[in-house]
Amino acid sequence: MKLLNLISFKNLLLIAFGLLVFRYGFLDLQSGLPLALNHWKYLLMVLATLLVAAAGFFITNYHTEDEKTLSEGKAYNIYGGLTLIGVGIGYYLSNDLGKPIIVAVLIITAAIIYLYASSLKQMLIVGNLIVATAVAMSIIIIGVYNLYPVVLPHNKVYLATIFELMLDYTLFVFIITFILTLIYNLRDTDTDYNNGNATLPIALGKERAIKVTFFLTLIPLALLVYYGNEYLIHLTWAIGYGLLFVVCPIIYFLIKLWTAKTSKDFNHLTVILKLVLFFTIISIAVITYNINNNA
């Protein structure tokens, strides 16, 4: 159980769920879309991504433990083992596709996580940006491994359109995850202060940090309104789903954030944001279903 907590098992389940929904609720349902990875190789890609993510969660949670249950040497051995196996699987897949260079996306993700865990965690905002980038990279990995190897002159525009949509989701996941890290900072202010971490609440004070987080959360809300009005206005099911399961929870989050004071309050806010991420993942399948059945 301790190990499951250290690798943030619940977060890994959310990432795995997202990777599977993007494949089987979106990519597989696109007419005439070639995909580089068959089903079992896609599952290997999922495993590689989860191992790299697990390594990152493990070493980060290890450093934030009040009472260390493992020696630092053993902790880094576990971290290194998970990372090497994940990158190794990624290299096998990229080499099998004849595009060994694409393993770089996993190596970059692993490097970002290592920088965060080893030193940048103590730098104001930088750590938050790195964590958000590492999480959002999981969507980029899907596109790099499934679309890039099959790009040809006759399908370049089609694949670019699909990848651009995935980038839109990447941006939204990045912003929500960034806000989630700020909520963790607000919850763990005392621990971060004792560990010498420079976080927004420590630099500005909790009240000002809450206000900054509040106004930052208006950005994804505005993006949702724009995106829905620009691209989804004629998709009734998609609009209804987005309003009910993504927009409303964000509005609820904003209301609760303004009056949050205790660790319990901030824990509640982290749950809301994770639900937003969960329903955002499902939305790609809802939009795909609505488009395919709108004719």
FENPE-V502911 format. One record per helix or strand. SS is the DSSP state (A for helix, B for strand). FROM is the first residue (numbers start at 0). LEN is the number of residues. Records with the same first field share a line. If there is no record, write none. Layout:
SS: FROM-LEN, FROM-LEN
This chain:
A: 1-5, 8-16, 26-3, 38-26, 71-25, 99-19, 119-3, 125-21, 147-3, 155-32, 188-6, 199-5, 205-26, 235-23, 262-30
